[in-house]
Amino acid sequence: MSADTESPAKPAHPPSEAGPALHLPPLLFSALAGTMAMMAYVAVIGPAARQLGLPEWVVGLSITAGGVFWMLLARWWGGISDRHGRKPVLLIGFGVFAAIYLMLAASVDLALRGQLGALALIVLLVGTRSLIGAVYAAVPPCTAALIADHTPPPERPACMAKLGTANALGMVAGPAAAGMLAAHDLSLALYGAAALPAVALLVIWFALPHSTSSATCAPDGAARPKPSVKLFDPRLRLASLTALIAMSSVAVAQVLVGFIAIDRLGLDAQAGARAAGLALATVGLALIASQQFVMRLKSVPLTRWVSTGTLIAGIGFASVALVHTQAQLLACYAVAAFGMGLVFPSFQAMAANAVHRHEQGAAAGTVSAAQGLGMVVAPLAGTLLYRIAPSLPYLLVSGLLFALALFVVLHRPLPLSSEPTSVREHP
């Protein structure tokens, strides 16, 4: 791998090639709103499915369907943003996301009122989540690529951690708000979540400068080379593998938390929604806490963050097998999330540091596609394994994380690649 995973002092391209400073608040707010919307669905859909008499696999299939389209289109969206700019792609992503989410909320509302049959609801859940996955796939690569466009490599882990903190705040606020609304009306929580991407759309439209696009990455008059990132690009192999296992672990934890709260703790549907929301909020707080370390300890090698984080997360997930109280559930999820908070900004920075400036969108899209693959496989596999034994998905996730920690320790990075002269700064 060509990224500097051993020391941030040896980036794949020199710090002077970073673009003008990026105004982060609009980008961070949009990430916050998008994560809130996505996490609200996770917190509400399990209890809603129970209330409607739908089996667990329906929830897993709906999230898996979204992951399929996320996986298929993330690289495409990243490449589009390399050619046409980040802001237009973000606007399209959030705009269509808001419209489809409103349709999803209306479908669940009609079903809860007895005006929509189970089969029609299943089709709509899978269909709308598929479309949401297809358009939301534009957001993670564009936000990560924007940061890479305007940040020198040694500073990227800290900036990615700020983006991760915004996502973590969304994980706190989204489930908490959804849980409170779901206590009164499950469909109301989804309507509220549908408004969030619309707000993000307005923020991006008015507050994100038009100049923050990949077009600024090449000097005036210089030809911008075509991105050459391949699907299985060896430069991104470790970052993509880490993204796949990390997102699979998170997806399993998200999709099963409502069922664990109901089945293991003996709660009803509404109490289960509140417990799931509280657990996911605890996850967000733990993510925020751990990402402060990545922001402040800039000299720590990225591979060390990944190996340490996966070990901690593996312990947390394995401990869920012993849970019998809500406090224990929250503690296990907090430990797992603390470890994940060290992992996510690290593999994003590894990917950004591995490629050239004109390839940032494609690289971010490749890693995002790996995350999408995790969203494809993990929810459906997790819900199927859950029917065999509730602890089995968590133990499997823990084993994968321990194996990844060992692989990262033994992994040797590829030599650094040189930057094409066509995208270097003018003397």
N, C-alpha and C positions, 0 to 999 in steps of 0.2 A: 504494500500500500504506500502511495506516495505522500500521504498526509504525514505531518509531523505528530505522530502519536507518542513520541518519547519525550519531546521537549517543545514547548511553544516558541522557543527561541529560533527554530529552524523551519519556518513556514515554507509551503510549496511555492509561494510567490512573495516578493518582498513587501513590507508594510507600506512602502510608498505608493503601491499600486491601488490602494484602497481609494474609493471614490470619495466625494464630499460627505461630510458628516450627515447621518440620517437622523431626522426628527422622529424619535422612537415612540412618543406617546400615542399618536393615532394608530400606529401599527400594533402596539401592545394592547390598546383598548379593543381593537377589532379581534385580536386573538382571544382576549378575555370573553367578549360577547359570543364568539363562535363556540368556544369551549363550554360556556354556560349552557348554550342551546343543546349541544350534543350530549352533555352530561345530564341535563334535565330528562331527556328521553330515557336514558339508562336507568335513572332513579325511579321513573314512573311506570315504565312499560311492563315490568315484571308483576307488580301488584295489580295493574290494570288487566293483564292477561289472566291472572288468577280470578279476578272479579268477573271476567267475561267467560271463564271456563275454558280458556285456551291452554294447550299444553306448553311446556317449557321450550320445546324445540322451535315453536313459532317465533319466540323472542330471539333465540339464537339464529334462526334463519334470516330474520329481518336485518339483524346487525351484520350477519355474514354477507347478505346481498349488497349492503352498502359498501362493505369492504372489498367485494369483487370489483365494483366499478371504481372505487378509490384506487385499487391496485392497478387496474387497466389504464386509467387516465392520468395518474399523477405525473408520470414521465412526460406525457403529451402536453399537459398544462405547463410543466416546467420549461419545456422547449418553446412553447408559444410565448411564454414570458421573456425568454432570452431574445426572441426576435421582435416582439411587439411591446415590451415593457411590462413591469409588474402591476402597476395601478389598474390598467384596463382589465387584466385577468382577475384581479381581486374584486373589482366591481361586478363583473359577470358572476363570479363565484358566490358572493354574498347575496346578490339580487335574486338569483334563481333559488338559492338555498332558502331564503325567506318565503318565497312563493310556495315551494314544495312543502316546507314545514307547516305552513298554514293548512294545506290540503290534508296532511297527516293528522293534525290536531282535529280538524273537522271530522275526519273519518272515525277516530276514536270517540269523539263526542257523540256522533250518531249511534255508534255501537252501544255505548253506555246508556243511551236513551232508548235502546231497543228498536231503533229504526234502521239498523244495518246488521245483516246476518254475519255469522262467524266466517263463512267462506269468503264473502266479499271483503270483510275486514282483513283477513289474512292476505288476500291479494293486494289490497291497498297498503298494508303495512310493508310488505316486501317491495312493492313497486315504488312507494314514496321513499323508503330508505335507500333503494337502489339509486334513485335520482339524486338524493341528497349526497350519497357517496360520490357520485359522478361529478357534481359541481363543487362540493367541499374539497375534493381532491386538489383543486387549484390553490387553496389557501395555504396549507403548510409549506409547499415548495416555494411559493412566492414570498412568504414572510421570511423564511430562512435565507432565500437567495438575496432578498433586499438587504438583510444584515450583512451577508457576505460581500455584497457589492460595495458597501460603504464602511467596512470595518477591516483593519489590518489583521492578519492571521493570529498574532498573539492575543488580540483582544476578543476574538470570536467566541471562545468558551464563555466568557463573562457575559457577552451580549446575548448569546443563545440562552444562557441561564436566566437573563431578564425576560426573554420571551417565554421561557419555561415557567417563570414565576407568574407571568400574566395568565398562562394556561392553568397553572395551579390555583390561582385565585378564582378562575372560572370554575374549577372543580369544587371549590369551597362554596362559592355563591350559587352556582347552578343547582346542585342537589339540595342545598339548604332551602333556597327559595321554592324549588319544585316540591320538596317535602312538605313545606308549610302550606302551599296552595293545594297539594294533593290531599291534605287532611280535610279540606272542605270540598274539593271537587277535582278529580283526577284530570278531567279534560281541560280545566282552567290552567293547570300547570303547563300543559302543552301549548295552549294559546299564548301564554306569557312567553314561553320559550321561542315561539315563532316570531315574536316581535324583535328578539335580540339581533338576528342577522340583518334585519331591516335597519336597525340603529347603526350597526357596524358599517353598512353600506353608506349611510349618510356621513359618518365620520371619515371614511376613506375618501369619499367624493369631495368633501370640503376641506379636510385638514391634511391629507397626504399630498405633498407637492407632486406635480406632474413630472418633475425632473427625476424622481426616484424610480428609474427604470434601468434595464440593462443597456439601453442605448448610451448611457453615460460612461459605460465601461471602456469604450474605445476612444482614443484621442481623436481630435477633429481631423477629418480627411483620411484617417486610417481605415483600411478594410477590416471589418469585424469577421474573424474566422468563424466557420460553422462549428457548433458544438460537436464533439466527437465522443461523448460519453455513451458507452454501450450498456446493454441491460446487465451483463455480468462483468462489467469493467473491473479488472483486478485492483485498481486503485481504490474502489469503493467496497471491496469484498468484506472487510472487517466491519465497516460502518453499517453495511446493509444487513449482515448477519446479526449484529447487535440490535439493530432496529427491529428486525423480524421477531427475535425472541423477546425483546422488551415489550413490544406492542402486543404480542400474543399473551404474555403474562398479564398485562393490564386489562386486555379484553376479557380474559377469563374472570378476573377479579370483578370487573364491572358488571358483566352479565349475570353472575351468580350471586352477587351480594344480596339482592332482594329475596332470592329463594332460600339462601342460608338464613336470613333473618326470620323468614316465615317458618321454615321447616325445622331448623336446628334450635331456634329460640322460642318457637311456639307462638308467634305473633300472628294477628290477622292481617288482611291485605293493607289497610291504611296504616296500621302500626308498622308493618313491614316496610312500607314506602318511607316512613319517617326514619326508621332505623337504617335503611339503605342510604338515604340522603345524608344522615349523620356520619355514616361510615365513609362515604365518598368525600364529605367535607373534611373529615379527619385526614384523609389521603391528601387533599389539597394543602392543608396546613403543614403536613410532613414534607411534601414536595417543596414548599416555599422555604422551610427551614434548611433542608439539605442543599438547595441550590444557592443559598447564601455562601456556602463553603466554596462552590465552584466559582462564584463571582469574585471572591476575595483571595483565594489561594491560587493565583494565576500561574505559579511555577510548577504546580503538580502536573505530571504527564497525563494525557488524556486516557491512556490505557490503564493507568492506576485508578483513575476515577471509575472506569468501567468495571474493572475486576473487583474493586471494593464494593461498588454499588450492587453488583449482581450477587455477591455473597450475602450482603445484608438483606436484600430483597428475597433471596431464596430462603433464608431463615424465617422471614416474616410469613411468606406463603405457606411454608411447611407447617408453621404453627397453627394455621387455620384448622387443621385436622383435629386439634385439641380443644376447639372453642365450644363453650357451653353457655356463656353469658354475653350480653351486649358489650360489656367493658372489655372482655377478652377479644371479641371481634374487632373492636375499634383499635385495640393495641396491636393486633397482628397486622391489620391494614396499614396502620401508621408506620410500623417497622418496614414493611414491604415498600411503602411509598417513599420512605426516607432513602432507601437504596436506589429506587428508580429515579429520584431527583438528582442523583449523581451521574446516572447513565444517560438520560435523554439529551441534555445539552452537550455531552461529550461526544456522542456519535454524530450529532449534527455538525459540530465543529470539525470532527475528523473528516467528514465528507467535504465540507467547504475547503479545508486546507489541502485536500487531495487533488484538486483540479484547478484549471486556469479560470481567469475571471469571466471569459465568455462562455464557460460551461457551468456556471453556478446554478442556473435554473434547472438544467438537465440533471446535474448531480443531486440537487435537493429533491427533484422529482423521482430519481431512482431510489433514494433512501426512503422517500415517502411511499413509493410503491411497495417496498419491503414491509413497511408498517401496514399498508393496506392488505398485503398477503396475510399478515398476522390477524387482521380483522376478519379475513375470510375463513381461515382455518380454525382459529381459537374459539369463537363463540359457539359454533355448531359442535365442534369436538368437545368443548367444555360441558355443554348442556347434555350431550349424549353420555359422556362419562359420569356426569352428575347423577343420572338415573341409575347407574350401576352402584356408585358409592359417592356420597357428597364430598368426601375428602379427596377422592382420586384426582380430580382436575388440579387441585392445589398442589398435591404431591408431585404430579407430572411437571407442572410449571417450575416448582422448586428444583427438580432434577435438571431441567434444561438450563436454568440460571447458574447452577453450580458448574455444569459442563462448560458454559460460556466463560465463566470466570477462569477456569483452567486453560481454555483455548486462548484467551487474551494474554494470559501470563506467558504462554509458550509461543505466541505469534511473533514473527519477525517482520517488521515493516519493509516494504519495497523501497529502493533508493528514490530520492526526490527527483521529480521531473523538472525540466527547464521550462520556462514560460516562453511561448512563441513571441518572436520579435514584433509581430503585427499588433500585439495588444500591450506592449510595454509602454511606459511613459516616455514622452519625448525628452531628449536630453535638455 
